[in-house]
Amino acid sequence: MPNCCDNHVLPTLGERPLQQLRSTEIDTLYVTLADKISPRTALHVHSVLNACLGTATRTQQIARNPMRHVVKVPSPGEPDHGIALDQKELRKLLEGVKGLSLFPIVAVAAFTGARRGEILALRWEDFDTEAKILRIERSVDDTDKHGLRIKGPKTERGKRTITIDDDLIALLVAEREWHLRTVAGVPDGVSVDLSLVKLPAGALMFPSPGADLTKLRHPRAITKEFAQRAKRLGFPNLRFHDLRGTHETLLLDAGVPVHTVAARCGHEPAVMLRSYAKRTRKADISAAAVLGAISKGTLV
């Protein structure tokens, strides 16, 4: 509970005298938090803050509880399971961002199912071209108190190894080569032995734009740029997180076993299936077609 207030309430309202706190300020806080934390966490913040102010009212530290006049109390509601693109739509999206610095980030999200924070925390040392894998071992966390920082996975399931295809490997190899050329000061097209060039320790795959290859890129900047590009391409409601759902859905629709997809994405199988069921009916239609082939000629 203290961490809840420390991280989400005090940075905004901590300087306000308790007796002067207004319900409109709490409403503004909730609007701000809606872009940063999940609905369930927002509800927890509300519960903690409400309990604190209730105690202050009962002990006569404040004359009235401003929570009584808050316009909209956070609610976990029905989780938003997002949009799942089909293969044609995903191809259109990728073609539309090709050539942009956003492109390899979108490609990794679409073809690994990794989360935004996990992708932005990837280092080149996590990429093994021979084994054809990416290792997910950390994530970028954005907090009001500490700013951008690296954190470990919430559970052991979140720490995982993802097998990737040859085209994604080639894309990442080209991205790494560009980083090596940047470090060496060698322009494109100039032949040089890049094996002699070393990247700095902890070099990120997708650092913040600039010369420092270890500086974290801001997750919200990626979200904003992606939303703008997606809207121009005809996907006005598509979120970056929907690339993860798209990855899961395409694999499940193709018949990849649930436990394999769940392990790949760092999910609980049951949780992933509930989300999948909300996103698509294609699997149910496929199941009906299979049963129809089995029952053909036997029921009538």
LUMFIDO-588043 format. One record per residue (C-alpha): z, x, y; residue number from 1. Coordinates in nm, 2 decimals, decimal comma. Layout:
N
<site zz="Z" xx="X" yy="Y" num="NUM"/>
...
//
This chain:
300
<site zz="0,00" xx="0,00" yy="0,00" num="1"/>
<site zz="0,08" xx="0,27" yy="0,26" num="2"/>
<site zz="-0,26" xx="0,43" yy="0,18" num="3"/>
<site zz="-0,43" xx="0,10" yy="0,25" num="4"/>
<site zz="-0,28" xx="0,08" yy="0,60" num="5"/>
<site zz="-0,32" xx="0,45" yy="0,67" num="6"/>
<site zz="-0,68" xx="0,45" yy="0,58" num="7"/>
<site zz="-0,81" xx="0,12" yy="0,71" num="8"/>
<site zz="-0,56" xx="-0,02" yy="0,97" num="9"/>
<site zz="-0,39" xx="0,26" yy="1,16" num="10"/>
<site zz="-0,71" xx="0,44" yy="1,27" num="11"/>
<site zz="-0,81" xx="0,13" yy="1,46" num="12"/>
<site zz="-0,48" xx="-0,05" yy="1,55" num="13"/>
<site zz="-0,22" xx="0,23" yy="1,51" num="14"/>
<site zz="-0,19" xx="0,29" yy="1,89" num="15"/>
<site zz="-0,14" xx="-0,08" yy="1,97" num="16"/>
<site zz="0,22" xx="-0,19" yy="2,06" num="17"/>
<site zz="0,32" xx="-0,44" yy="1,79" num="18"/>
<site zz="0,42" xx="-0,70" yy="2,05" num="19"/>
<site zz="0,07" xx="-0,68" yy="2,21" num="20"/>
<site zz="-0,13" xx="-0,71" yy="1,89" num="21"/>
<site zz="-0,38" xx="-1,00" yy="1,91" num="22"/>
<site zz="-0,55" xx="-1,20" yy="1,64" num="23"/>
<site zz="-0,89" xx="-1,12" yy="1,80" num="24"/>
<site zz="-0,82" xx="-0,75" yy="1,74" num="25"/>
<site zz="-0,76" xx="-0,81" yy="1,38" num="26"/>
<site zz="-1,08" xx="-1,02" yy="1,35" num="27"/>
<site zz="-1,27" xx="-0,72" yy="1,50" num="28"/>
<site zz="-1,10" xx="-0,49" yy="1,25" num="29"/>
<site zz="-1,21" xx="-0,71" yy="0,96" num="30"/>
<site zz="-1,57" xx="-0,71" yy="1,09" num="31"/>
<site zz="-1,57" xx="-0,33" yy="1,10" num="32"/>
<site zz="-1,42" xx="-0,29" yy="0,76" num="33"/>
<site zz="-1,68" xx="-0,53" yy="0,61" num="34"/>
<site zz="-1,94" xx="-0,25" yy="0,65" num="35"/>
<site zz="-1,72" xx="0,02" yy="0,49" num="36"/>
<site zz="-1,52" xx="-0,13" yy="0,20" num="37"/>
<site zz="-1,56" xx="-0,39" yy="-0,07" num="38"/>
<site zz="-1,45" xx="-0,75" yy="-0,02" num="39"/>
<site zz="-1,17" xx="-0,70" yy="-0,27" num="40"/>
<site zz="-1,04" xx="-0,40" yy="-0,08" num="41"/>
<site zz="-1,07" xx="-0,60" yy="0,25" num="42"/>
<site zz="-0,86" xx="-0,88" yy="0,10" num="43"/>
<site zz="-0,60" xx="-0,62" yy="0,00" num="44"/>
<site zz="-0,59" xx="-0,49" yy="0,35" num="45"/>
<site zz="-0,54" xx="-0,84" yy="0,48" num="46"/>
<site zz="-0,26" xx="-0,91" yy="0,23" num="47"/>
<site zz="-0,07" xx="-0,59" yy="0,32" num="48"/>
<site zz="-0,11" xx="-0,64" yy="0,70" num="49"/>
<site zz="-0,01" xx="-1,01" yy="0,67" num="50"/>
<site zz="0,30" xx="-0,91" yy="0,48" num="51"/>
<site zz="0,40" xx="-0,64" yy="0,74" num="52"/>
<site zz="0,35" xx="-0,88" yy="1,03" num="53"/>
<site zz="0,53" xx="-1,15" yy="0,85" num="54"/>
<site zz="0,83" xx="-0,93" yy="0,81" num="55"/>
<site zz="0,81" xx="-0,83" yy="1,18" num="56"/>
<site zz="0,82" xx="-1,20" yy="1,27" num="57"/>
<site zz="1,11" xx="-1,28" yy="1,05" num="58"/>
<site zz="1,31" xx="-0,99" yy="1,18" num="59"/>
<site zz="1,22" xx="-1,09" yy="1,54" num="60"/>
<site zz="1,04" xx="-0,77" yy="1,62" num="61"/>
<site zz="0,76" xx="-0,99" yy="1,74" num="62"/>
<site zz="0,78" xx="-1,35" yy="1,87" num="63"/>
<site zz="0,48" xx="-1,48" yy="1,67" num="64"/>
<site zz="0,25" xx="-1,36" yy="1,39" num="65"/>
<site zz="-0,10" xx="-1,30" yy="1,51" num="66"/>
<site zz="-0,23" xx="-1,35" yy="1,16" num="67"/>
<site zz="-0,18" xx="-1,72" yy="1,20" num="68"/>
<site zz="-0,48" xx="-1,73" yy="1,44" num="69"/>
<site zz="-0,72" xx="-1,49" yy="1,25" num="70"/>
<site zz="-1,06" xx="-1,67" yy="1,24" num="71"/>
<site zz="-1,18" xx="-1,55" yy="0,90" num="72"/>
<site zz="-0,96" xx="-1,42" yy="0,63" num="73"/>
<site zz="-1,14" xx="-1,17" yy="0,40" num="74"/>
<site zz="-1,22" xx="-1,31" yy="0,06" num="75"/>
<site zz="-1,35" xx="-1,14" yy="-0,25" num="76"/>
<site zz="-1,57" xx="-1,44" yy="-0,32" num="77"/>
<site zz="-1,85" xx="-1,42" yy="-0,57" num="78"/>
<site zz="-1,97" xx="-1,06" yy="-0,60" num="79"/>
<site zz="-2,31" xx="-0,99" yy="-0,45" num="80"/>
<site zz="-2,51" xx="-0,85" yy="-0,75" num="81"/>
<site zz="-2,81" xx="-0,78" yy="-0,53" num="82"/>
<site zz="-3,18" xx="-0,77" yy="-0,60" num="83"/>
<site zz="-3,36" xx="-0,60" yy="-0,89" num="84"/>
<site zz="-3,72" xx="-0,49" yy="-0,83" num="85"/>
<site zz="-3,97" xx="-0,51" yy="-1,10" num="86"/>
<site zz="-4,20" xx="-0,21" yy="-1,18" num="87"/>
<site zz="-4,47" xx="-0,31" yy="-0,94" num="88"/>
<site zz="-4,23" xx="-0,36" yy="-0,65" num="89"/>
<site zz="-4,05" xx="-0,04" yy="-0,72" num="90"/>
<site zz="-4,38" xx="0,15" yy="-0,72" num="91"/>
<site zz="-4,47" xx="-0,01" yy="-0,39" num="92"/>
<site zz="-4,13" xx="0,09" yy="-0,24" num="93"/>
<site zz="-4,17" xx="0,45" yy="-0,36" num="94"/>
<site zz="-4,52" xx="0,48" yy="-0,23" num="95"/>
<site zz="-4,40" xx="0,35" yy="0,10" num="96"/>
<site zz="-4,14" xx="0,62" yy="0,15" num="97"/>
<site zz="-4,34" xx="0,91" yy="0,00" num="98"/>
<site zz="-4,36" xx="1,20" yy="0,24" num="99"/>
<site zz="-4,03" xx="1,12" yy="0,41" num="100"/>
<site zz="-3,71" xx="1,31" yy="0,36" num="101"/>
<site zz="-3,57" xx="0,98" yy="0,22" num="102"/>
<site zz="-3,82" xx="0,99" yy="-0,07" num="103"/>
<site zz="-3,65" xx="1,22" yy="-0,32" num="104"/>
<site zz="-3,31" xx="1,05" yy="-0,25" num="105"/>
<site zz="-3,47" xx="0,71" yy="-0,33" num="106"/>
<site zz="-3,64" xx="0,85" yy="-0,63" num="107"/>
<site zz="-3,31" xx="0,99" yy="-0,77" num="108"/>
<site zz="-3,14" xx="0,66" yy="-0,71" num="109"/>
<site zz="-3,42" xx="0,46" yy="-0,88" num="110"/>
<site zz="-3,46" xx="0,68" yy="-1,18" num="111"/>
<site zz="-3,10" xx="0,78" yy="-1,25" num="112"/>
<site zz="-2,90" xx="0,48" yy="-1,14" num="113"/>
<site zz="-2,66" xx="0,71" yy="-0,95" num="114"/>
<site zz="-2,46" xx="0,58" yy="-0,66" num="115"/>
<site zz="-2,54" xx="0,67" yy="-0,30" num="116"/>
<site zz="-2,23" xx="0,89" yy="-0,27" num="117"/>
<site zz="-2,29" xx="1,06" yy="-0,60" num="118"/>
<site zz="-2,65" xx="1,15" yy="-0,50" num="119"/>
<site zz="-2,54" xx="1,29" yy="-0,16" num="120"/>
<site zz="-2,28" xx="1,51" yy="-0,34" num="121"/>
<site zz="-2,53" xx="1,66" yy="-0,58" num="122"/>
<site zz="-2,55" xx="2,04" yy="-0,57" num="123"/>
<site zz="-2,84" xx="2,25" yy="-0,71" num="124"/>
<site zz="-2,60" xx="2,38" yy="-0,97" num="125"/>
<site zz="-2,58" xx="2,03" yy="-1,11" num="126"/>
<site zz="-2,95" xx="2,04" yy="-1,19" num="127"/>
<site zz="-3,06" xx="2,19" yy="-1,52" num="128"/>
<site zz="-3,44" xx="2,21" yy="-1,56" num="129"/>
<site zz="-3,44" xx="2,34" yy="-1,92" num="130"/>
<site zz="-3,20" xx="2,07" yy="-2,05" num="131"/>
<site zz="-3,36" xx="1,81" yy="-1,82" num="132"/>
<site zz="-3,03" xx="1,68" yy="-1,69" num="133"/>
<site zz="-2,84" xx="1,60" yy="-1,37" num="134"/>
<site zz="-2,46" xx="1,63" yy="-1,38" num="135"/>
<site zz="-2,26" xx="1,37" yy="-1,18" num="136"/>
<site zz="-1,93" xx="1,53" yy="-1,11" num="137"/>
<site zz="-1,83" xx="1,42" yy="-0,75" num="138"/>
<site zz="-1,91" xx="1,18" yy="-0,47" num="139"/>
<site zz="-1,91" xx="1,17" yy="-0,09" num="140"/>
<site zz="-1,63" xx="0,96" yy="0,05" num="141"/>
<site zz="-1,65" xx="0,83" yy="0,41" num="142"/>
<site zz="-1,30" xx="0,75" yy="0,56" num="143"/>
<site zz="-1,18" xx="0,68" yy="0,91" num="144"/>
<site zz="-0,89" xx="0,93" yy="0,87" num="145"/>
<site zz="-1,07" xx="1,22" yy="0,71" num="146"/>
<site zz="-1,43" xx="1,16" yy="0,79" num="147"/>
<site zz="-1,68" xx="1,28" yy="0,52" num="148"/>
<site zz="-1,53" xx="1,45" yy="0,22" num="149"/>
<site zz="-1,59" xx="1,52" yy="-0,15" num="150"/>
<site zz="-1,39" xx="1,33" yy="-0,41" num="151"/>
<site zz="-1,39" xx="1,32" yy="-0,78" num="152"/>
<site zz="-1,49" xx="1,01" yy="-0,98" num="153"/>
<site zz="-1,25" xx="0,71" yy="-1,00" num="154"/>
<site zz="-1,26" xx="0,73" yy="-1,38" num="155"/>
<site zz="-1,37" xx="0,97" yy="-1,65" num="156"/>
<site zz="-1,66" xx="0,74" yy="-1,72" num="157"/>
<site zz="-1,79" xx="0,82" yy="-1,37" num="158"/>
<site zz="-1,82" xx="1,19" yy="-1,46" num="159"/>
<site zz="-2,14" xx="1,20" yy="-1,67" num="160"/>
<site zz="-2,47" xx="1,38" yy="-1,75" num="161"/>
<site zz="-2,80" xx="1,20" yy="-1,70" num="162"/>
<site zz="-3,12" xx="1,29" yy="-1,87" num="163"/>
<site zz="-3,42" xx="1,28" yy="-1,64" num="164"/>
<site zz="-3,79" xx="1,26" yy="-1,69" num="165"/>
<site zz="-4,05" xx="1,53" yy="-1,62" num="166"/>
<site zz="-4,19" xx="1,38" yy="-1,30" num="167"/>
<site zz="-3,84" xx="1,36" yy="-1,14" num="168"/>
<site zz="-3,78" xx="1,72" yy="-1,25" num="169"/>
<site zz="-4,10" xx="1,83" yy="-1,08" num="170"/>
<site zz="-4,00" xx="1,65" yy="-0,76" num="171"/>
<site zz="-3,66" xx="1,81" yy="-0,76" num="172"/>
<site zz="-3,81" xx="2,16" yy="-0,84" num="173"/>
<site zz="-4,04" xx="2,11" yy="-0,54" num="174"/>
<site zz="-3,75" xx="2,01" yy="-0,32" num="175"/>
<site zz="-3,55" xx="2,32" yy="-0,43" num="176"/>
<site zz="-3,85" xx="2,54" yy="-0,36" num="177"/>
<site zz="-3,86" xx="2,40" yy="-0,01" num="178"/>
<site zz="-3,49" xx="2,49" yy="0,04" num="179"/>
<site zz="-3,56" xx="2,84" yy="-0,09" num="180"/>
<site zz="-3,85" xx="2,88" yy="0,15" num="181"/>
<site zz="-3,63" xx="2,76" yy="0,43" num="182"/>
<site zz="-3,36" xx="3,01" yy="0,35" num="183"/>
<site zz="-3,61" xx="3,29" yy="0,32" num="184"/>
<site zz="-3,80" xx="3,19" yy="0,64" num="185"/>
<site zz="-4,13" xx="3,17" yy="0,44" num="186"/>
<site zz="-4,37" xx="2,89" yy="0,54" num="187"/>
<site zz="-4,55" xx="2,67" yy="0,29" num="188"/>
<site zz="-4,86" xx="2,82" yy="0,14" num="189"/>
<site zz="-4,75" xx="3,18" yy="0,17" num="190"/>
<site zz="-4,72" xx="3,33" yy="-0,18" num="191"/>
<site zz="-4,38" xx="3,49" yy="-0,24" num="192"/>
<site zz="-4,14" xx="3,56" yy="-0,53" num="193"/>
<site zz="-3,88" xx="3,29" yy="-0,47" num="194"/>
<site zz="-3,67" xx="3,41" yy="-0,77" num="195"/>
<site zz="-3,54" xx="3,68" yy="-0,53" num="196"/>
<site zz="-3,41" xx="3,42" yy="-0,29" num="197"/>
<site zz="-3,06" xx="3,29" yy="-0,33" num="198"/>
<site zz="-2,93" xx="2,96" yy="-0,20" num="199"/>
<site zz="-2,58" xx="2,96" yy="-0,05" num="200"/>
<site zz="-2,29" xx="2,87" yy="-0,28" num="201"/>
<site zz="-2,24" xx="2,49" yy="-0,30" num="202"/>
<site zz="-2,59" xx="2,42" yy="-0,16" num="203"/>
<site zz="-2,65" xx="2,05" yy="-0,16" num="204"/>
<site zz="-2,97" xx="1,88" yy="-0,29" num="205"/>
<site zz="-2,98" xx="1,65" yy="0,01" num="206"/>
<site zz="-2,78" xx="1,81" yy="0,29" num="207"/>
<site zz="-2,76" xx="1,68" yy="0,65" num="208"/>
<site zz="-3,08" xx="1,78" yy="0,84" num="209"/>
<site zz="-3,04" xx="2,13" yy="0,98" num="210"/>
<site zz="-3,00" xx="2,49" yy="0,87" num="211"/>
<site zz="-2,67" xx="2,44" yy="0,69" num="212"/>
<site zz="-2,75" xx="2,35" yy="0,33" num="213"/>
<site zz="-2,38" xx="2,28" yy="0,25" num="214"/>
<site zz="-2,33" xx="2,02" yy="0,53" num="215"/>
<site zz="-2,28" xx="1,67" yy="0,39" num="216"/>
<site zz="-2,53" xx="1,40" yy="0,49" num="217"/>
<site zz="-2,38" xx="1,08" yy="0,62" num="218"/>
<site zz="-2,41" xx="0,79" yy="0,36" num="219"/>
<site zz="-2,44" xx="0,53" yy="0,63" num="220"/>
<site zz="-2,74" xx="0,71" yy="0,79" num="221"/>
<site zz="-2,91" xx="0,68" yy="0,45" num="222"/>
<site zz="-2,83" xx="0,31" yy="0,42" num="223"/>
<site zz="-2,96" xx="0,24" yy="0,77" num="224"/>
<site zz="-3,28" xx="0,43" yy="0,72" num="225"/>
<site zz="-3,35" xx="0,28" yy="0,38" num="226"/>
<site zz="-3,29" xx="-0,07" yy="0,51" num="227"/>
<site zz="-3,53" xx="-0,02" yy="0,80" num="228"/>
<site zz="-3,80" xx="0,13" yy="0,57" num="229"/>
<site zz="-3,76" xx="-0,14" yy="0,31" num="230"/>
<site zz="-3,79" xx="-0,41" yy="0,56" num="231"/>
<site zz="-4,12" xx="-0,27" yy="0,69" num="232"/>
<site zz="-4,25" xx="-0,26" yy="0,33" num="233"/>
<site zz="-4,18" xx="-0,62" yy="0,28" num="234"/>
<site zz="-3,83" xx="-0,60" yy="0,13" num="235"/>
<site zz="-3,61" xx="-0,74" yy="0,41" num="236"/>
<site zz="-3,30" xx="-0,80" yy="0,20" num="237"/>
<site zz="-3,31" xx="-0,49" yy="-0,02" num="238"/>
<site zz="-3,01" xx="-0,26" yy="0,00" num="239"/>
<site zz="-2,99" xx="0,10" yy="-0,12" num="240"/>
<site zz="-2,74" xx="0,00" yy="-0,38" num="241"/>
<site zz="-3,00" xx="-0,24" yy="-0,53" num="242"/>
<site zz="-3,18" xx="0,07" yy="-0,66" num="243"/>
<site zz="-2,89" xx="0,12" yy="-0,90" num="244"/>
<site zz="-2,92" xx="-0,25" yy="-1,01" num="245"/>
<site zz="-3,30" xx="-0,20" yy="-1,04" num="246"/>
<site zz="-3,25" xx="0,10" yy="-1,27" num="247"/>
<site zz="-3,01" xx="-0,09" yy="-1,49" num="248"/>
<site zz="-3,23" xx="-0,40" yy="-1,51" num="249"/>
<site zz="-3,55" xx="-0,22" yy="-1,59" num="250"/>
<site zz="-3,39" xx="-0,03" yy="-1,87" num="251"/>
<site zz="-3,22" xx="-0,34" yy="-2,02" num="252"/>
<site zz="-3,53" xx="-0,54" yy="-1,99" num="253"/>
<site zz="-3,71" xx="-0,27" yy="-2,18" num="254"/>
<site zz="-3,47" xx="-0,30" yy="-2,46" num="255"/>
<site zz="-3,26" xx="0,02" yy="-2,40" num="256"/>
<site zz="-2,92" xx="-0,04" yy="-2,56" num="257"/>
<site zz="-2,64" xx="-0,17" yy="-2,33" num="258"/>
<site zz="-2,40" xx="0,11" yy="-2,42" num="259"/>
<site zz="-2,67" xx="0,37" yy="-2,33" num="260"/>
<site zz="-2,74" xx="0,22" yy="-1,99" num="261"/>
<site zz="-2,37" xx="0,18" yy="-1,92" num="262"/>
<site zz="-2,30" xx="0,54" yy="-2,00" num="263"/>
<site zz="-2,59" xx="0,66" yy="-1,79" num="264"/>
<site zz="-2,47" xx="0,47" yy="-1,49" num="265"/>
<site zz="-2,09" xx="0,53" yy="-1,54" num="266"/>
<site zz="-2,03" xx="0,16" yy="-1,60" num="267"/>
<site zz="-1,81" xx="-0,05" yy="-1,82" num="268"/>
<site zz="-2,06" xx="-0,22" yy="-2,05" num="269"/>
<site zz="-1,91" xx="-0,57" yy="-2,00" num="270"/>
<site zz="-1,91" xx="-0,53" yy="-1,62" num="271"/>
<site zz="-2,27" xx="-0,41" yy="-1,61" num="272"/>
<site zz="-2,38" xx="-0,70" yy="-1,83" num="273"/>
<site zz="-2,21" xx="-0,96" yy="-1,60" num="274"/>
<site zz="-2,40" xx="-0,81" yy="-1,30" num="275"/>
<site zz="-2,72" xx="-0,80" yy="-1,50" num="276"/>
<site zz="-2,69" xx="-1,16" yy="-1,59" num="277"/>
<site zz="-2,67" xx="-1,26" yy="-1,22" num="278"/>
<site zz="-2,97" xx="-1,05" yy="-1,13" num="279"/>
<site zz="-3,23" xx="-1,17" yy="-1,38" num="280"/>
<site zz="-3,33" xx="-1,43" yy="-1,64" num="281"/>
<site zz="-3,60" xx="-1,21" yy="-1,79" num="282"/>
<site zz="-3,38" xx="-1,09" yy="-2,08" num="283"/>
<site zz="-3,30" xx="-1,46" yy="-2,17" num="284"/>
<site zz="-3,67" xx="-1,54" yy="-2,16" num="285"/>
<site zz="-3,74" xx="-1,24" yy="-2,39" num="286"/>
<site zz="-3,47" xx="-1,35" yy="-2,63" num="287"/>
<site zz="-3,62" xx="-1,70" yy="-2,64" num="288"/>
<site zz="-3,96" xx="-1,55" yy="-2,72" num="289"/>
<site zz="-3,82" xx="-1,34" yy="-3,01" num="290"/>
<site zz="-3,64" xx="-1,65" yy="-3,15" num="291"/>
<site zz="-3,96" xx="-1,85" yy="-3,11" num="292"/>
<site zz="-4,15" xx="-1,60" yy="-3,32" num="293"/>
<site zz="-3,88" xx="-1,61" yy="-3,59" num="294"/>
<site zz="-3,86" xx="-1,99" yy="-3,60" num="295"/>
<site zz="-4,24" xx="-2,05" yy="-3,58" num="296"/>
<site zz="-4,34" xx="-2,28" yy="-3,87" num="297"/>
<site zz="-3,99" xx="-2,33" yy="-4,00" num="298"/>
<site zz="-3,85" xx="-2,59" yy="-3,76" num="299"/>
<site zz="-4,13" xx="-2,85" yy="-3,76" num="300"/>
//
